[in-house]
């Protein structure tokens, strides 16, 4: 995740400040993680978590952990937008079902190989 933030004197507010229609301060906590050219990223996070909660979470974390936290929030928010009821859990459950089905197929294929080696 890039954490470049805004350049000194940049006229364009970050995606968060733009969506919230506020002035983007030089020390804006959102700016390094929600660049102006990725507005949907913050829009989804805001829709799921709320800007105030995201701000609190980021303020409580050390700077070196904020990028990972934002990445997790973006992932969960995008999952919630796709599946409002289950979010990430729905994706994990679906993947687990695929793993189970593939393990069954693998076991059948291995049994067939053993059978062919013995009787083939």
Secondary structure as UniProt FT lines:
FT   TURN            8..9
FT   HELIX           15..20
FT   TURN            26..27
FT   TURN            29..33
FT   TURN            36..37
FT   HELIX           39..49
FT   HELIX           51..60
FT   HELIX           63..82
FT   TURN            84..86
FT   HELIX           87..119
//
